Amino acid sequence: MIVPSRPFLQRCFPDFITRNGTLTVANKTNFKDGHGKVRSVVDLRDAANKVTAMQQGTESGITSLLDAKEVGVKIFEDYASSWFWILIGLVISMLVSLIFILLLRFTAGVLFWMVIFGVIVAVGYGIWHCYWEYSTLKGKPDSDITISDIGFQTDFRVYLQLSQTWLIFMISLAVIEAIIIIVLIFLRSRVRIAIALLKEGSKAIGCIMSTLFYPIITFLLLALCIAYWAVTAVFLASSGEAVYKVMSTLPDCKYTNLTCDPETFSQSNVTKLCPGSQCTFAFYGGESLYHRYIFVLQLCNLLVFLWLVNFTIALGQCTLAGAFASYYWALRKPEDIPPCPLASSFGRALRYHTGSLAFGALILSIVQFIRIILEYLDHKLKGAHNAFTRFLLCCLKCCFWCLEHFIKFMNRNAYIMISIYGKNFCASARDAFFLLMRNVMRVAVLDKVTDFLLFLGKLLISGSVGVLAFFFFTRQIPVIQEEVPSLNYYWVPLLTVIFGSYMIAHGFFNVYAMCVDTLFLCFCEDLERNDGSPSKPYYMPPGLHRILNKN
């Protein structure tokens, strides 16, 4: 009689057993294990299934880990072979950004309209190219597969062979194009006002060229803040005594995860009862110490880090605002501008306004810290089925997001008022708020339209450098085709160049945005303090007064 069987622990147990000539279901048969306990075949079969599932899960986890390690090694190889060309791309983006800002001094209006139409043409070309790729792949076999069907692939060139990918790109670019055109149609007069203010800002930057290089100082100070946070976090995480625990590959080892001593582990009975087990490092400090103190200290370290970062940014904003305010309040430009305005403003900010900057940075840091805690709670409660809790958490996240952006806006204008009058943070924030409220229409126009124009400039610079990097790393430039390094993933250096170019352009244009905001607040204050008479003359240029005051 052939009896079907199932494997368990390298042994075969029959599904059906003949007992006294009667066919009996093995599920109802009991056995005794080595400890004398009665076990049914159902228990044995469940245990076998659990062991099989555990082995499959371990194998899949190991496979995923090896795949991730392989991808990481390939990415590191790409960086090692292309770092020189990435550096060249970033230097090109820095030079393009610098030339762009210098040209604004002479051709601000023409250059910005060229940027606007250049972005429109570039996005339009992207739409046409995506449509061409979509129509080309539409008739090919295996191109109609959806992205969800193939899942995640490390080689992103696979997605470029799908028609759905190009359809998504085409729709996204069409939406961006429509938004840009609609904004330009409805805000065309406001764009002219913003361009007039940008022209004046370009003149201010031309007179104080050292302001363009101040982001380097901010970058170095931020690097120090990050280094301090990282070193403190490592020291906190490694504080206390090292804790070792037993790790075993056997599923039935009762000593697994128990605390052990690596010096005496080899002499204990654990290695005999659980062959192959090891005493490995788990963490520092002990469980009670870690949960009670280390986690709280790490949170305090995070709050201090946010405070230092925001203070560094506030110092830069106040320094730049002081330099540009000295330009605006010079009656005869550039003769009356004091020498070394950036260095003088930096010294005043450190000597007289450190407390105000630290107080404003602390308020913003507390709000950001609460937002991080809310994100942590949201991550922990993702599996919760309480709809009210998730709704309340979502509302809190939204409210604190709005509060953070409002505080950033008010702090920025408060630092400008601090650099003009030298008052404390609270008085300067109050004066800035009421000044903005008295000119709320001008604020709404210049703040958004100027940000939109500067964003288009960042987009054009990073996009143009990104297109150049794409043609280079895909070997489509015949002149230097032989110089292109061999890469596993060409998108690794490409994305690095695009992101780095955007950040460099963002650093340069942040100086420009701070200049425009400072000049705007000085303009509003000038209108309220002076009337254009010989005893109270306007400090603004006549052309700027005519355009802004009229609108």
Residue, then its C-alpha position, 0 to 999 in steps of 0.5 A: m500500500i502506497v501511503p502519501s507522506r509529507p516532509f518534516l525535519q528531514r523525515c516523512f510522516p504519512d497522511f494516513i496510517t493503517r491501525n488494526g486493519t482500519l485506515t485512520v486519518a493521521n491528523k487524529t493520531n497522537f505521538k510522544d515527543g522526546h520530553g514525554k509530551v503528547r503531540s498530534v500530527v496536526d501540531l507537527r504539520d503546523a510546526a513544519n509549515k511555520v519552519t518552512a515559512m520562516q525559512q522562506g522569509t529568511e531566504s527572501g530577506i537575505t535575497s533582498l539584502l544581497d540585491a540592495k548591497e549589489v545595487g549600493v556597490k554599483i552606485f558607489e562604483d558609478y560615483a567613483s568613476s564619474w565624480f570628476w564629471i559631476l564636479i564639472g557639471l556643478v561648476i558649470s551650474m555655478l558659473v551659469s547662475l553667477i552669469f545669470i545674476l550679473l546679466l540681470r543688472f543690465t537686461a533684467g526685463v528682457l532676460f526674465w521674459m526670455v526665461i519665461f518663454g524659454v521655459i514654455v518652449a522647453v516644456g512644450y518640446g518635452i510634451w512633443h518628445c513624450y508624445w513621439e516616444y508614446s506613439t512610437l512605442k504604442g505599436k510595439p509588442d510588450s510596450d503596453i505592460t503597465i508599470s504596476d505589472i513589472g514592479f520595482q526595477t533597479d534598471f530604470r531604462v526598463y520603464l523607458q520601454l513602456s508607453q505608459t511611462w511616456l504617457i505619464f510624462m506627457i500629461s504631467l508636462a502638459v499640466i505644468e505648461a497650462i499652469i505657467i500660461i494661465v499664471l502669465i495671462f492673469l498676472r501679466s501686469r504684476v509680472r512687470i511690477a516684479i521685474a521692475l523690483l528685480k531690476e533694482g535688486s540687480k543694481a543692489i547686488g551689482c554694488i555689493m557683489s560680495t553678497l553672492f558669495y555669502p551662501i558659502i559661509t552659510f553652507l560651512l556653518l550648516a556643515l558644522c551644525i550637522a557634524y555637531w549633531a552627528v557626533t553627539a548622536v553617535f556618542l549618545a547611541s554608544s553611551g553605557e556598556a555594550v549588551y550582547k545577546v545569543m543569536s542562533t539559527l535553530p528555531d527551537c533554541k530557548y536561549t535566543n535573545l538572552t543576554c550573554d557574556p562573550e568572554t565566557f560564552s564558549q565555556s557555557n552549555v549554550t553552544k552544546l544545546c544550540p550548536g552554531s549559536q553566537c554571542t553577538f553585540a546588540f546595543y549599548g547601555g542596557e534596555s532600561l537605560y536606553h528607553r528611559y534616558i537615551f531616547v530623551l537625550q536624542l530628542c534634545n539633541l535633535l531640538v538643539f540641532l534644529w535651533l542651530v540650523n535655524f539660527t545659522i539661516a537667521l544670521g544669514q538673512c539678517t546679514l544680507a538684509g542689513a547690507f541691502a538696507s544700507y544700499y537702499w537708504a543711501l540717498r546718492k547711490p553708490e557714493d553714500i553706500p558705506p564701505c564693506p557693507l556685508a562685513s559691517s552687517f555681519g558684525r552688527a548681527l553678531r554683536y547686537h542681534t544674537g539674542s533676537l536671532a536666537f529667539g526667533a530661531l527657537i520659536l521656529s525650531i519648536v514648531q519644527f520639532i513638534r512636526i517631527i514628533l507628529e510624523y513619528l506618531d503617524h508612522k507608528l500609527k499607520g496600522a491603527h484602525n481608529a479613523f478619528t485618531r488618524f483624522l486628528l493627527c492629519c489635522l494637527k500635521c496640516c495646522f503645524w505645517c501652515l504655522e511653520h510656513f507663517i513663522k518662516f515668513m514673519n521671521r524673515n521680515a522681522y530680521i529685515m526690520i531688525s537690520i533696519y532699526g536695530k529693535n528686538f525680535c518682538a518689536s520688529a516682528r510687530d512692526a513688520f506685521f503691521l507694515l505688511m498689513r498696510n501694504v497687503m496687496r503689494v505683498a501678495v503681488l510681489d511675494k508670489v510673482t517674484d518667487f515664481l520668476l525666480f523659480l523659473g530661473k532655477l528651473l531653467i538653470s538646473g534643466s539646461v545643465g541636466v540636459l547637457a549631463f544627459f547627453f554626455f552620460t548617454r554618449q550622445i555628444p560625439v566630440i567627447q564621447e570617448e571621455v564618458p566613463s563606463l557606468n552601471y546606472y547613468w541616472v546616478p550621476l545625472l540625478t546628482v548633477i540636476f539636484g546639485s545644480y538646483m541647490i546651487a541656483h537656489g543658493f544664488f537666487n536666495v540672495y536675490a530673493m532676500c534683496v527683493d524682500t528687503l528693498f520692498l520693505c524699505f520701499c513701504e517704509d520710505l513711502e510712510r516716512n517721506d513725502g518726496s519734498p526737499s526736507k523729506p526726499y524719497y530714497m527710492p529711484p524715481g522709476l521704481h516709485r512711479i511703477l510701484n506707487k501707481n500699482 
